[in-house]
Amino acid sequence: MSRTQLNVRVSEDLEKAIDEKRIELRATMGTIPSRSDVLRLALEAYLGIALAESEADRRGTTGPEKRRAGQRPAQRAPKKSS
């Protein structure tokens, strides 16, 4: 299945509203959805259609938990003997 990328320019007010909705959705989705996910949900509601799971944003996210999980423990320098 091919996918088409759409670029949408929005005002700062609309960007802020989208980001606020992202934070709000964290409670029900378990993670903060991408801006693309929020726009897909809005389009689904506006168009009155159910989008297939294939429409989900398949890009990985780099939230704090994933960043921490990917970090290696710092190696300590050997102690100097006195």
PyMOL commands that set and color helices and strands:
alter all, ss='L'
color gray80, all
select helices_A, chain A and resi 12-29+35-47+53-55+64-70
alter helices_A, ss='H'
color red, helices_A
deselect
rebuild
show_as cartoon
